[in-house]
Amino acid sequence: MNKAPRLLIAGTSSGSGKTTITMGILKQLKNLQLNTAAFKCGPDYIDPMFHKEVLKTPSNNLDAFMLSDDSILSIFNENKGQDISIIEGVMGYYDGINALSYDASSYHLAKILKAPTILVVNCKGISSSILAIIKGFITLKEDNLIKGVILNNISEKVYNDIKKQINEIFPKLHVLGYVPKLPKDCLIESRHLGLVTAKEIDNLNDKINQIVDIIKKTIDFNLLMEIANSAPLLENNILEFNKVGNVKIGVAYDEAFCFYYDANLKLLEKLGAELIYFSPIHDDLIPDIDGLYIGGGYPELYLDQLSKNKKMLNTIKELINNKLPCLAECGGFMYLGHHIDGYEMVNYLDNDANNQNKLVRFGYVTLTAKNNNLILNKDEEIKGHEFHYYDTNNNGTSFELIKTNGIKYEAVISNESLYAGFPHLHFYSNPKAAINFVKKCLEYRSKL
């Protein structure tokens, strides 16, 4: 068992302000010179990028659909902050994999981590109704871990009145403070797939500093630390993995390809991989590698640059033709095809990707291999998720996918040296996938 001060910052719904408030809290904790770590509930790639930009250390996803309890505890224990860990929730506190389920919700994760929870309540357009919202959240499930609230989008006067009512009606609930309506220049821009990435916002640090200047006056950080320190002892689970061998894996990482789970990358390193980062936009050549990992991102925003980098396109095609082990997810999958929106890409896969102007497939999936391939043998499973506005005219048939609502379909193009498909995978849902990938990289290296 170990003591790990921790808090989960939950919301009453998406758009409650938990991401903005989480960023401000992380920055102020760093300003206070506290050793702080950040985590994100769910599969989202964007929020952890903001956490990383604030703390300058990676933020990890903790997803109770894709990961077992042991995997969640292992990733948390390996990356937790010495002084405090902040876990940002997803959607509303109780919102799970479907309308009737709490599974994979922030509430579910809080129970796994025994994490005291602070509920962010969006107070825009309401006053006394705030009390009804709070009562609903703290009475819906008796084993909830809600220990305090932060009231968002509320004036100081209304806050002071409502705080008195909260203290009278819910005497065991801590009111940590409030956040007034923020100036427009503090707000983070969004696009069709959610927030823009942290690196795309030139003045992000200025925005965060403005938020901190406000919340350090309106949120009680001593009380916040007191609640975090009240968290019970946590099981000291850390999963162990044996080294497979020394290989070099090229990881596409730039403005177009930046969606990777930090735990996935670290697992490859534990198995013996040296990760060689390169840019399909800016680099002409790939260094000497034994495998290739092209994650998702926003390639559709950089089609001209990607298409004009013929040296890179030709190099990747030649390497994959020569059976270099390659794992490509979502944006990486589209990049390996003939075209994206008419722009020529690697031209290895026999498909074209085009914008459908709507979410094509969204949500968690369990993938079952139909044949032996790069990452799994026939009938083995791995979990992941899909979230994309693009589709291709050939998504593959190598895996059977089943969504949480029971809908089944085929997807992924794979063989003994390739995995290419829309689903984003989490290796900890089946570490064999990462182990097999590194083994194939080692075999490729031995044939050189």
Secondary structure, 3 states (H helix, E strand, C coil): CECCCEEEEEECCCCCCHHHHHHHHHHHHHHCCCCEEEEEECCCCHHHHHHHHHHCCCCEEECCCCCCHHHHHHHHHHHCCCCEEEEECCCCCCCCCCCCCCCCCHHHHHHHHCCCEEEEEECCCCCCHHHHHHHHHHHHCCCCCEEEEEEECCCHHHHHHHHHHHHHHCCCCEEEEEECCCCHHHCCCEECCEECCHHHCCCHHHHHHHHHHHHHHHECHHHHHHHHHCCCCECCCCCCCCCCCCEEEEEECCCCEEECCHHHHHHHHHCCEEEEEECCCCCCCCCCCCEEEECEECHHHCHHHHHHCHHHHHHHHHHHHCCCCEEEECHHHHHCCCEECCEECCCCCCCEEEECCCCCEEEEEEEEECCCCCCCCCCCEEEEEEEECEEECCCCCCEEEEECCCCEEEECEEECCEEEECCEECHHHCCHHHHHHHHHHHHHHHHC
